[in-house]
Amino acid sequence: MTDAALPASRRLSQSRQFGRVFANPVRSADRYFTVLARPGEAPAARLGLTVSRRAAKRAVDRNRLKRLARESFRMQSNLPSWDFVVVGKRDAVSAAKAVLRESLDGHFDRLRRRAGSENDG
């Protein structure tokens, strides 16, 4: 494991954890990704990833999308203690890395602002 790895405490790994986010999420979506979020049970933001074979047929493409999502998540600062699930879409497979990174960063920014407005009101 490298220093850049996402520790287990920052990952969603159980279907119960994913199900909780899918049950009543705050959403942010575009043609490349849908990011679902919900206030979490942990003291820090956690990430879950799902890229289906329908969205990306080749394992190398699914892994690339997941790697980009983890990289974007790690680079975020001031994320609320929410659970985030990134769902990859078909158009993401053929998109450039910079476009995908911009998309993911935008989703996290929007959800951070939504979390802040929900905490204020």
DABELDA-V732349 format. One record per helix or strand of 2 or more residues. SS is the DSSP state (~ for helix, > for strand). FROM is the first residue (numbers start at 0). TO is the last residue. If there is no record, write none. Layout:
ss = (SS,SS)
from = (FROM,FROM)
to = (TO,TO)
//
This chain:
ss = (~,~,>,>,>,~,>,~,~)
from = (7,14,25,32,45,58,81,89,96)
to = (9,22,28,38,49,74,87,91,119)
//
